[in-house]
């Protein structure tokens, strides 16, 4: 499944997030919650993966390199140590562990965005700030990839 769209949600007092209805079937067999890191200075978000999607992401991230390499071990430690396997409850919610709430600076008001291979959960204010910055970068990004905007 390709995850698309933007959805505003509120976390409850137990840090539970209701999964948008259109994605519930894709996540019915399990969910991996993981930090989502990009380049230094980029905003931190929480990623919601299918188990298969997370495994494919990890395989692509290390690109067939020697699993004993220091950088590969560090990357695997970061993702595997900080991810969590969870299930949707009867109300189609996932509980976000405190360490992932802290990592992504999440509070009650969040924005859930489709990012193709996964969903991302943003602090709502951070999402708005990031979106405004991204809008100014789109022409340069598309040009760098050989396209015109």
N, C-alpha and C positions, 0 to 999 in steps of 0.2 A: 504494500500500500504506500502511496505517496501522501505525506501529510502536508496539507495546505490550509491556509486561512489564519485569521486572528480572532481570538476570543477573550473577552474580559471576564475574570472570575474572582471570587473572594474565597480565601481559605477559611475554614472554620477554626474554632479554638484548639482543636487537636491537630492542626496543620494538614487537614485533609483537603484534597483538590478533587472536584468533580470533573471527570474526563468529558470533554465535549462529545455529544451523542454520536456524531458521525465517525468517531474513532474507537468507540467501545468494542465493536466486533473485532477489530484488528488487534486489540490489546486484551481480549478475553482469555487468552492462553498464558498470560503472564506479562509482567512489565519489569523493565530494568530502569531504575532511576540512577542517573549518573551526572557528575559535574560535566559541564561542557566548556572547555577551554579553547581559546583561540590564541592569537598572537598577544604578546605582552601589551597591556593597556586596553585590550578589548574587554567589553563587559562580560561578567561571569553570569552564566545561566544554568538552569537545571535542564537536563535532557531526559525525555521520556522515550524509551526505545521498546520495540518488541525484543525478546531475547535473541532471536535470529539477527535482527538488525544491529543490535549491539555487538554481537560476535563478528559480524561482517565488518563493522566499523573498526573494531580492534584489529582484525586481520589486515585491513587496508592501511591502518595507521602504522603498523610495524613493517609493512611491505615485504614480507618474506625475509627480513633480516635475521641474523643470528639471535636467538632468544637470550643468549648470555651476554650480548653487548650491553654496556652500561646504560646507554640512552634508551634502549628498548626496555630494559628492566625498570628504569625509572618511569617511563610512560605507562607500562603495564601496572606497576604498583599504584601510580596515581589513579588510574581508572578503576582497576579491580578493587583496590582497598577502599575506595570512596563510593562505589556503586552499591545499590541495594536491589535485590529481587523482591518484588511485591506482587500482590494480586489485587484486582479490583474487588471492592466489597459489594454487597448487595445493592448499594446506592450508586455504584459505578464511580467510586472514589478511590484514591490512593492516598496513604498517609506519607507525608514527606518527612524523613528523618531530620532531626535538628541540625546535624552536621551539614546536610545539603541545603537546608534553609539558610544557615549561616554563610555557606560558600557563595550562594547566589544572592545574598542580601535580600531574601524574600520576607515580606510582611504579609498582612492580610490581603491587600489588593494586588492581584497579579494579572499578567497577560500571558495567554498561551498562544504560541505561534507555530504554525506548520513550517518545518524547515526541510521538507523533502523526505529524508530518511528517518526523521524523528520529530517529536514535538519539543519545543523549548518553552520553559516557564521563566518569565521575567518579572522582576519587580515592575509594577505598572509605570511608575514615573521614569525608571531607567529605560524601559522600552520606548516611551515617547521621546526621550532625549536621543536615544540611539537611532530611532527612525528618522528624526529630523537631520541628524548628522549624515546618515546614509543617503538620504535624498540628495544632498549636495555632492556626494561622491559618485553617484550612479553614472554620469557621463564619462568620468575618468575610468571607472572600472570597466565599463563596456568597451571603451576605446582601447584599454590595455589588453583586452581579450580579443581585439580585432573586429569589434562590432561598432556600429554607430547607434546612438540613442536618439 
